[in-house]
Amino acid sequence: MKKIILILSVLFLAACTDDESSGSSSDNYDRSVLLTNWADNIILPSYANYVEKIEVLATASAQFVTEASLANLNALRQAYQDAYIAFQQISMFEIGPAESLDFRSYTNTYPTNATAIDGIVKAHEYPNLELPSTRDKQGFPALDFLLYGIETSDQAIVNAYATGEFKETYTYYLNAVVERIQTLGNEVNNQWNNSFRDEFVNNTSSSSTGAVDKMANDFIIHYEKFVRSGKVGIPAGVFSGNIEPQTVESYYNPEFSKTLLLTALTASKDFFEGKHTLHNMQGESFKSYLDFLNTIKEGEDLSALIVNQYQESLQLANQLNDNLVFEVENNNSKMLETYESMQKNVVFLKLDMLQALSISVDYVDTDGD
């Protein structure tokens, strides 16, 4: 009888030990160092760069409105492109203030509703861009239309702002869109610099509410939904079965579309590797976390598989035409090949990496894995 009791006790203890082991995500990795590198060397400098670029954009917009000319239009377009590139480098950080303000959605919902914008301007209306219903009528995609799409030539665009019948509402709308971009960007940046940075770095919990867990999910959904699908898969017709060139980012200036794709894809790779924004250095990252855990997949380091897959995707994306509208319409097989390459990293990141880090997926994407 004593032997039976002893055996049962041992089995009970073993069962408890197994349960505790499987339910714990403690791995002795110092998440505070990881969060500090993200905040101080990547996120904050990237937001500072963005704020600087949107300030230049606001100045260029004011100058163009004051004196509509080809020279000022070109200067405004350059400022717009520089700011749009800077946005691609922060778009993945939809956490904290960016999440609460719905920053990405208000700043980069595309395709823009050009028909609605045109109707608003010609009806001499002055919309409230803080309303959720105006997400597709503002941000960088709206600027794409306002700076490239309202007329068929550059001179005609200048004339629309200088002497056209609707110059007052065009001018108002342009200013309103730029001001809204600047207001949102400044607010997110200010909150990061005031209190959210410390809140973020100190939130080292390994639960679903911890900063690493939340950032991992935000990072992956950005790659999966906004880079892989938004910039490549949807225009290429992966989900609809038909090409959709009108959904290409920067549709009215399509020669700029590949630049946006490459910038976003590179930013995702750099963040995975922990590359500093301002210096040619690397700090703690998802890559170093996986290496710390010695995560192996099919005999290879998972981190190396992910980096190599990023490199393959970038190589394929580089081979695309600068004009992704042209590529979709004339050589869509290259778009599909790029998509398939990017899709492989969805599996590595969303399934293999999160499993290794004991992080649960907190979002649902209907595209499948």
Secondary structure as the mmCIF struct_conf table of DSSP 4:
data_model
#
loop_
_struct_conf.conf_type_id
_struct_conf.id
_struct_conf.beg_label_comp_id
_struct_conf.beg_label_asym_id
_struct_conf.beg_label_seq_id
_struct_conf.end_label_comp_id
_struct_conf.end_label_asym_id
_struct_conf.end_label_seq_id
HELX_RH_AL_P HELX_RH_AL_P1 LYS A 2 GLY A 23
HELX_RH_AL_P HELX_RH_AL_P2 ARG A 31 ASN A 37
HELX_RH_PI_P HELX_RH_PI_P1 TRP A 38 ILE A 43
HELX_RH_AL_P HELX_RH_AL_P3 LEU A 44 THR A 66
BEND BEND1 GLU A 67 GLU A 67
HELX_RH_AL_P HELX_RH_AL_P4 LEU A 70 GLN A 88
TURN_TY1_P TURN_TY1_P1 GLN A 89 MET A 92
BEND BEND2 ILE A 95 ILE A 95
TURN_TY1_P TURN_TY1_P2 GLY A 96 GLY A 96
HELX_RH_AL_P HELX_RH_AL_P5 PRO A 97 LEU A 101
TURN_TY1_P TURN_TY1_P3 ASP A 102 ASP A 102
HELX_RH_AL_P HELX_RH_AL_P6 PHE A 103 THR A 107
BEND BEND3 TYR A 110 PRO A 111
HELX_RH_AL_P HELX_RH_AL_P7 ALA A 114 LYS A 122
TURN_TY1_P TURN_TY1_P4 ALA A 123 HIS A 124
TURN_TY1_P TURN_TY1_P5 LEU A 129 GLU A 130
BEND BEND4 LEU A 131 LEU A 131
HELX_RH_3T_P HELX_RH_3T_P1 PRO A 132 LYS A 137
BEND BEND5 GLN A 138 GLN A 138
HELX_RH_AL_P HELX_RH_AL_P8 GLY A 139 TYR A 148
TURN_TY1_P TURN_TY1_P6 GLY A 149 GLY A 149
BEND BEND6 ILE A 150 SER A 153
HELX_RH_AL_P HELX_RH_AL_P9 ASP A 154 ALA A 162
TURN_TY1_P TURN_TY1_P7 THR A 163 THR A 163
BEND BEND7 GLY A 164 GLY A 164
TURN_TY1_P TURN_TY1_P8 GLU A 165 PHE A 166
HELX_RH_AL_P HELX_RH_AL_P10 LYS A 167 GLN A 191
HELX_RH_PI_P HELX_RH_PI_P2 TRP A 192 PHE A 196
HELX_RH_AL_P HELX_RH_AL_P11 ARG A 197 ASN A 202
BEND BEND8 SER A 206 SER A 207
TURN_TY1_P TURN_TY1_P9 SER A 208 THR A 209
BEND BEND9 GLY A 210 GLY A 210
HELX_RH_AL_P HELX_RH_AL_P12 ALA A 211 ILE A 221
HELX_RH_PI_P HELX_RH_PI_P3 HIS A 222 GLY A 233
TURN_TY1_P TURN_TY1_P10 ILE A 234 SER A 240
BEND BEND10 GLY A 241 ASN A 242
HELX_RH_3T_P HELX_RH_3T_P2 PRO A 245 THR A 247
BEND BEND11 VAL A 248 VAL A 248
TURN_TY1_P TURN_TY1_P11 GLU A 249 TYR A 252
BEND BEND12 ASN A 253 ASN A 253
HELX_RH_3T_P HELX_RH_3T_P3 PRO A 254 PHE A 256
HELX_RH_AL_P HELX_RH_AL_P13 SER A 257 GLU A 273
TURN_TY1_P TURN_TY1_P12 GLY A 274 GLY A 274
STRN STRN1 LYS A 275 LYS A 275
BEND BEND13 THR A 277 ASN A 280
STRN STRN2 GLN A 282 GLN A 282
BEND BEND14 GLU A 284 GLU A 284
HELX_RH_AL_P HELX_RH_AL_P14 PHE A 286 PHE A 292
TURN_TY1_P TURN_TY1_P13 LEU A 293 ASN A 294
STRN STRN3 ILE A 296 LYS A 297
TURN_TY1_P TURN_TY1_P14 GLU A 298 GLY A 299
STRN STRN4 GLU A 300 ASP A 301
HELX_RH_AL_P HELX_RH_AL_P15 LEU A 302 ASN A 318
TURN_TY1_P TURN_TY1_P15 GLN A 319 GLN A 319
BEND BEND15 LEU A 320 LEU A 320
BEND BEND16 ASP A 322 ASP A 322
HELX_RH_AL_P HELX_RH_AL_P16 LEU A 324 ASN A 330
HELX_RH_AL_P HELX_RH_AL_P17 ASN A 332 VAL A 346
HELX_RH_PI_P HELX_RH_PI_P4 VAL A 347 MET A 353
HELX_RH_AL_P HELX_RH_AL_P18 LEU A 354 ALA A 356
TURN_TY1_P TURN_TY1_P16 LEU A 357 SER A 358
TURN_TY1_P TURN_TY1_P17 THR A 366 ASP A 367
#
